[in-house]
């Protein structure tokens, strides 16, 4: 694990600071994951080409990442490009997204360095075009020594394919007698996931109002709090991240246990009446 990032709340805007000041520092999430949805609809509502929606969405990525770094959020994971996008979107759009990825990494490296952001990736990235992989490696190497927020981009990512890859690695370990079948448990699965070095998300945000997880981190979000906003991703800013965290802090996380309002549990089993037909 990496050390906790330093706070830079003096760099927040006045509006962001007003929301931040309502938050409880001891209850901040460690990891926020976001399903960035709505680029195409944002463009369509303004009678613009879809690619302009993606361009504006890339600007939102940087603005939200900078806000995350200023509040000391250790982990931010963004669903940037799904395996299904790669398979089912028109090739012209996929090719544009690949070019946009390269432009984003080139154009924002200086800002990532200034904000102490470390970048990494999850997904079947080996299937992406070689020039895109080269640019990704370059950005990761350049930011590797930064100690602030770790920005993870999910690229050519699918939750089910991640589990398939993890199970394949486990099967290989069993075949090589590195592990016995009965030793396979949740910890063994976790260490074979793309996210093995990351904590599970505390908060999952989805923009555009859709009520589904779209094959994003299905194993990791088992107990994540979910926040859905009607706001489209190109309109999402740092203040909206803070508002989602404020909503998260108003919830009671129980992880399958009882809440504070459930009262005492009756422990005298003799008081339990069983109806027999």
N, C-alpha and C positions, 0 to 999 in steps of 0.2 A: 504494500500500500504506500501511496505517496503522502507526504506531510500535508496538513490542512493549509489551504491557501490563506494569504493575509487579506484582511478586509481593506477595501478602498472605498468606503461608503461616501467619502467626501467628493468622489467623482460622479456620484449619482446625480441625475437631474433633480430639480426641486420637487417635481411630481413623484418621481421614484422614491426620493428620500422620505416624502410624507407617508408613503405606503410602508417603506422599510421600517420607519420608526414605530409602526403598530405591531411589528413582528416580535416574537419571543426568540431571542438568540439561542436559547437552550433547546428549542424545538425545531430548528432549521433542518430541512431534509439534507441528506448527504448526497443523494443521487436523484436527479430529475431527468426523465426521458420524455421526449416530445415526438408525437406523430404530426409532422408538418403537412397539413392537408389544405387544399383550397387554392393553389396557384392558378390552375386553369379557370376555375369559377371566378376568381378575382379579375382575371383578364377579360373573361366573357362578359361580366357585368359592366365593364367599362368599354366594351366593344374594341378590345385590344387583342392582338395575336397572343396565343398561349405562351410563346417564348418570353414575352414581356412579363407575364405572371411569374415565370420561373426566375427571371432576373431580379424582380422585386423580392421574391422569396429568399434569394441569396443575400440580399441586403438585410432582411430580417434575421437571418442566421447570425450575421456578424453583430448586429445590435443586441440580440438576446444573449449571445455569448459574452459580449462585453459587460452587460449587466450582471450576468452570472459570476464573472470574474471579480467584479467590484464588491459583491456581497459575500465572496469567499465560498461559493458553491464548489465542492470538490469535484463532482462528476456531473457532466451534462452530455446526454446521448440523444442524437437527432436521427430520425428515420429519414434519410436523404433520398434513397433510391432502392426500391425493393427488387427482389428477384423477379417478382411478377411484373413489375414495370419493365424490366429488361426483356421479358418474354412476350409481353402483350401490347406494349405501346408501339406506335408507328416508329419505324427505324429512324426517320428524320428527327422525331422528337428525342429519341434515345441518344442519337448522335449529338444533338444540340446540348442535352444535359451533360454529356461527357465533356464537351468543349467548355461548358459553363463551369464544371468542376475544376478544370485546369485553370481557367481564368480566375475563379474564386481563390484557389490556393495561391496563385501567383500574386494577385492583387491585394490579398489580405494578410500575407505572411508578416509584413511589418507591423500591422495592427495586432496580430496574435502575439508577436514578440513584445510589443509595448504593453500588452495586457497580461503578459506572463502565462499565456495559454499554451497548453500542450495538446497536440492533435494526434489522434489514433483512429483506427478503423475496425469495423467488424463486418463480416459477410464473406461471400465467396469472391473476394476481390481479385483473386488470380484469374477470374474469367473476364475481367474488364480489359479494355484495350491497353496494350503495352505502354503507350505514351502517357496514358492516364495513371497507370501504376507507377511509372517513373516519377511523375509529379507528386503523387501521394507519398512515395518514399522520401522524396526530397523534403516535403513539408514536415513529415514526421521526424526526420533526422534533424532538421533545423530547429524544431521546437522541443526536442527530447529533453533538454536540460532545464526547461521552464518548470516552475514549481507551483503554478496557480491551477486554475480549473483545467481538468482534462476533458477536452471536447472530443467525443467519439462520434464519428459519422458512420451510420449503418448504410453500407453501399453494396448493391447486389445482395441484399440481405433478405432472408426469409426465416421465420422462427422454426418452421418444421424442418427446413433444410439444415438449420443449425443443430437440431436434435439428431437428425440422421447422421451428420458428420460426427457428433459426439458419440453416438452409439457405435459407429464404425471404429472409432479410435478405441473405445472400450472393448469391442470384439477383438481387435488386434492385440490388445493387452492380455486378454484371456488366452488367445491362441498362442501368444509368446510366453504364457505362464508367468506374466508379471503381476497378475491379479487373478484370484479365484472368483468364479461366478457369484458365490455367496458373499463376496466382499463388495459387490456392486451396490452402492447406496447413493443417497442424494449427494453426498460430498464427492463421490467418484464421478457422478454425472456433472456436477458443477465444475470440477477442475478440467473437464474436457469441452466445456462450452467456450464460445468466442469470448465471453465476458468473464473468464475465470479469474482475472486479476481485479475485478470490479465488484463493489457491493451491489445487491439487487436495488432497483429503483424504489425509492420511497414514494415518489409521485410520478404518475403518468399523465401528461397533458395531451389532449387531442384538439386540434383546431378544426373549424368548419362545421361543427355540430354533429358529425357522424358518430353513431353509437356503436362502434366496433373497434377492435384492436388491430385488425388488418395484418395478422400474422407477425406481430412485432413483440419480440421478447416474451413469448407465452410462458416459458418456464420461470423467468425472472420476475414477472409481475404478479405472481400468485397472490401476494399480499400487498401490492401497491395500492395507494389511493389513486382514484381516477378523477380527473378534472376535464370536463368537456366544455368548450366554448364555441359559440356560433361564429366568432371572429375568424376570418380567413387568414391563413398563414402570412401573406404579404402585409397584413395590417397588424400583425402581432409584434409587440415591442417589449422592451425590458420591464416597463411598468406592468404589463399584463402577466409576465412571469412572476413578479412580486405579488400581484393580486391572486394568482393561483396558489402561491405558497401561503398567503394569508388564509385562503379557504382551507388548505391542507391543515393548517394549524388549528382550525376550529373543529377538526374531527378527532374522534377517539379511535386509535388503532388498537385492535384487540387480538389480531393474529390467531383467531379461533377461540380465544378465551372469553371470559365474561366482562361486560362493561361495568363502569362504576355505578350505574343506575340499576343494576340487576338485584342489588340487595344481598342478604346473607343466603348462602346455600344450605338447605336443610340437610344436616348430616345424619340425623337419626333415621336409619333405614326402617326402623320398626313403625314409623309413621306412614310409610308408603303403602297404600292400599292397591292391591292387584285385583282387577276384575276378572273373574273366571266365568266363562259362559257355561 
